[in-house]
Amino acid sequence: MTDATRRAEARDSPRLAELSTELGYPMTAGEAAERLRELSSHPDHAILVAEEKGRVAGWIQVSLPRIFETPRRAEIAGLVVDEAVRGRGIGSGLVAAAAAWAREKGCLALRVRTNVVRERAQAFYRRAGFGPVKTQAVLEKPID
């Protein structure tokens, strides 16, 4: 279990960057600080951190996508727990905190997308009560 779950703060940026890099999305502390600053100014986004023994052990990003054809729901955009402390309920606590945030925003559901190769992540989310909704391809077009 964690000592506390709270909103991420600027002072957390170096640790957020370390954890993001551990997940396979490298970033510097400066990049993390800039991204956190930008997201923190939007009420439809939250980055929450879990502390264990005064150190950030994991983070979750949750947001409200505004999609016309679907009821209001929140989506987990990212979740990472330090590999050294996985299996202690930190991820489950972060998901619960994201669900509470979503409930406060009037959401009817919490959604997450995982890469098909992240089998451990999919098993974690299924244990947390998530079930499949659809399979889709993700396409991207660079913008010049």
C-alpha positions in Angstrom: 0.0 0.0 0.0 1.0 3.6 -0.4 1.5 6.4 2.1 -0.5 8.8 0.0 -2.1 9.4 -3.4 -2.1 13.0 -4.6 -1.9 15.2 -7.6 1.5 15.4 -9.2 3.5 18.6 -8.5 6.3 20.3 -10.3 8.8 18.9 -7.8 7.8 15.3 -8.9 9.0 15.9 -12.5 12.4 14.1 -12.3 10.7 11.0 -10.8 7.8 11.1 -13.3 10.4 11.2 -16.1 12.3 8.2 -14.6 9.1 6.1 -14.3 8.0 7.1 -17.8 11.4 6.0 -19.1 11.1 2.7 -17.2 7.8 2.1 -19.0 9.5 2.6 -22.4 8.7 6.3 -23.0 12.0 8.1 -22.4 11.8 11.7 -21.3 14.0 14.2 -19.4 13.0 15.9 -16.2 12.6 19.1 -18.2 10.3 17.5 -20.6 8.3 16.0 -17.8 8.0 19.4 -16.1 6.8 21.1 -19.3 4.2 18.3 -19.9 3.0 18.4 -16.3 2.7 22.2 -16.5 0.6 22.0 -19.7 -1.7 19.3 -18.4 -2.1 20.8 -15.0 -3.8 23.8 -16.6 -6.6 21.7 -18.0 -9.3 20.6 -15.6 -10.1 17.6 -17.8 -6.8 16.0 -17.0 -5.1 14.8 -13.8 -1.8 13.2 -13.1 -1.9 11.5 -9.8 1.1 10.0 -7.9 1.4 7.3 -5.2 4.0 7.8 -2.6 5.6 5.1 -0.6 8.0 6.1 2.2 8.0 9.6 0.9 9.1 8.7 -2.7 6.9 8.7 -5.8 6.4 5.0 -6.5 4.0 5.3 -9.4 1.8 7.7 -11.5 -1.4 7.6 -13.4 -2.8 10.0 -16.0 -6.6 10.2 -16.4 -8.5 12.5 -18.7 -11.9 13.2 -20.1 -12.0 12.7 -23.8 -14.8 14.7 -25.4 -16.3 12.2 -27.9 -19.7 13.2 -29.3 -21.1 9.8 -29.8 -20.4 8.2 -26.4 -21.5 8.9 -22.9 -19.2 10.8 -20.6 -16.3 8.6 -19.5 -12.7 9.0 -18.4 -9.7 7.3 -19.9 -6.4 6.2 -18.3 -3.8 7.6 -20.6 -0.8 6.2 -18.7 0.0 4.2 -15.6 3.4 3.1 -14.3 4.6 1.7 -11.0 8.3 1.4 -10.2 9.2 -2.2 -11.1 10.9 -2.6 -7.7 7.6 -2.1 -5.8 5.1 -3.8 -8.1 2.7 -6.2 -6.6 2.1 -4.1 -3.4 -1.3 -2.7 -4.5 0.1 0.6 -5.7 -1.3 0.3 -9.2 -4.7 -0.8 -7.8 -4.6 2.3 -5.6 -3.9 4.5 -8.5 -6.7 3.0 -10.5 -9.1 3.6 -7.6 -7.9 7.2 -7.3 -8.5 7.7 -11.1 -12.0 6.1 -10.8 -12.8 8.5 -7.9 -11.6 11.5 -10.0 -13.8 10.2 -12.9 -16.8 9.8 -10.6 -16.4 13.4 -9.4 -16.4 14.5 -13.0 -19.7 12.7 -13.7 -18.3 9.8 -15.7 -20.2 6.6 -16.3 -17.1 4.5 -17.0 -13.3 4.4 -16.9 -11.5 3.1 -20.0 -8.0 2.1 -20.7 -6.1 1.1 -23.8 -3.1 -1.3 -23.6 -0.7 -2.4 -26.3 -1.4 -6.0 -27.2 2.2 -7.0 -26.3 1.7 -5.8 -22.7 0.2 -9.0 -21.4 1.0 -8.2 -17.8 -0.8 -4.9 -18.1 -3.9 -6.5 -19.6 -4.0 -9.1 -16.8 -3.7 -6.3 -14.2 -6.6 -4.4 -15.7 -8.8 -7.5 -16.0 -8.2 -8.2 -12.3 -9.2 -4.6 -11.6 -12.5 -5.2 -13.3 -11.9 -3.9 -16.8 -13.3 -5.9 -19.7 -12.8 -5.8 -23.4 -14.9 -3.4 -25.4 -13.4 -3.5 -28.9 -10.3 -4.2 -30.9 -9.0 -1.5 -33.1 -6.0 -0.4 -35.2 -4.2 2.7 -34.2 -3.1 4.8 -37.2 -1.2 8.0 -37.1 -0.4 10.7 -39.7 2.5 13.0 -39.1 1.6 16.7 -39.3 4.2 18.8 -41.1 
